[in-house]
């Protein structure tokens, strides 16, 4: 498959063939071979018996070999899968076990063919009718014995196919917003809020919870929004399958990230630990479109007000004691707009300058908070000062929302729209190796 093909090709598991049970397959093969009758054109009894037995063994080999071969070919090669589907395969089955089961089925097929062909050849050389018929009975029994000995390969493949076909299909052509964060911070509720309709429920075999996926439109273009399993503050090699699904979603899909933080700590993860999770992901995926969201604003009104006050105080200090520089730039822009000469360029320049200022402010705040966060481990539970107000001040551009009072939901929708409109102007940023 070409590079572009791998980028856009998903749903490979949905085309996996239906695998019969080993009992059904063997019974069907024996029945088909047993229907082969004698060739009436042959007048010699021994010749007719030799011919019949040889053709029965050939048919038995074909009835076993062809379906098994089709099954093996129907399973996609792991190295040709889209990286996200390859990650799902590893999480659901395991890459090593996947290859092992396919190899076992191929080995069973080859063994059955070898035994069947050997009996067909012996039957063709039988001295008389009795010997030919005896070889037929013996051949059927031995081929069946070989098959039954390796029947677990067939049944294992059937179970594997069933699991893989159940995996949800992700449309790579649709931009995706992934809600990421610690467990129980409110990601699922936000999916419901952002979706234009009822979100779909996506079940993954290796998770203990369902994943909600909704859709909405930006400038007439359809987008996906999905929650993800919660992340704990631990090393990548220690993550469970659910956490690895979240990381795979960020690594291999063209996602924008809404990082959801519960500063109350009622989710079971302290604000300091949530900060560490965020810092780790931000460092790992620095080029992802990113929006921070604080939930449960109704329980954090004092912290919210304090953060707003700090942001209001900080802005004039960054832009100037009175903000006159901005006022002057804006005035110049208005004058040019009135005159109709280059006003658009001035406004664009102003917007660009403001984005740079905002980025500088966030970078400065993040650096200060990161130095504090670096002192923490999973058991620190927000000691040494990295508390809710500190994090709120560091992420001054974050959106505050409450699903109870519905405060900030319109701001969240607007921020998501702006982020996606900007992203849609750019070419998809596919991960390396896709």
C-alpha positions, 0 to 999 in steps of 0.5 A: 500500500502506498504512503497516501493509501496508509494515511487514509485507509482504515476499516481493514478489520471490517473486511476480515472473512467469516471463519467457520468453526473447526467442527463445521469446516471439517464436517463440510469437507468430509461431506463434499469429498464423500459425494465423489462417486465412481467414474462409470466410464472405467470398466475395471473395478480396481481402476474405478476404485483407485480413481474414486479414492484418489479423487475423493482425497483430492476433493478433501484436500481442496475442501480443507485447503481453499477455505483456510488459505482464503482465511489467512489471506483475508487477514491484513498484514500488520505492517501494512495497516494504518498505524492507529489500526496497528496499535488497536491490533496490538492492544486487542490481540497482540502483534505476536499472537496475531502472527502466531495464530495465522502461522498456526493456521498455515501450518495446519493447512499444509499438514492436511494437504501433505497427508491428503496428497500422499493418500491420493498418490497411494490410492492411485497405485493400489493393487486392487479394489479392496486396497484402494477402498481401504486407503480411502477410509484410512486417508479420511481418518488420518486427514481428519485426525491431523485437522482435529489436532490443529483445530484450535488454530481454526477456532482461535482465528475465528475468535480473533476475527470476531474481536477485530471486526467489532473494532470501531472504524475511525474516518481519517478524512474527518478532523478529530477533537480528542478530549484527554485527561485524567479519569473522571474529569468530565470528558464524556459530558463535554462530548455530549455538549459539543456534539450536534446529535446523540454521540455514538457508543464505541466499544473496544474489546480491551476496555472496561468502558464505552467510548463516546464519539460525536460529530459536529460541523465547522464551516460546513465540514464534518468533524469528530469529537471523542472522549478517551480513557483517562490517563494516570501519571506513570511511565509509558511502559506502565500504562494499561491498554486503555491508556495506550488507546488514548496515547495512540489516538494522539500519536496516530490520528490527526487530532486536536486536543482538548485537555480537561482538568478538574481543579477540585480534585474530586475526580480522584487525581490531584491538580498537581498530578493532572498538571504532570500528565498534561506536561508530559503529553504537551512535551510529547506532542508539541505540534498538536492543536491544543486547548485547555479546559477547566471543568466544575467551574461552579465549585471553583468560583473563587479560584476562577475569579482569582485567575481572571484577576491575575490575568487582567493584572498581567496583561497591561504589564506585558503590553505596557503600563497603560496598554497605550501601545495596543491602543495606538496600534488599533487607532492606526489600524482604524485610520487605515481602514477608514482610508481603505489603504492597507487596513486589512494588513494592519489588522492581520499584523495586530492579530499576529502580534497579539498571538505572539504576546499570548504565546509568550505569556503562556510560555512564561507561565508554563515554564514557571509552573513546570519548574514547580511541577518537576518536583512532584511525583504521583504521591505528592498530591499537590504539596509544595504549592502547585495547587489549583490557583497556581495551575489556573494562573499558569494556564490563563488561556484555558476555558472554564466550564460547568456542566451544571450551570452551563457556564462557559459552554458557549466560550468552549464551543467558540474556542473549539471552532476557532481552533479547528478553523485555523487547523483546517487552513493547514495540511494534515500533519500526519505522524512520522511513519504513517 
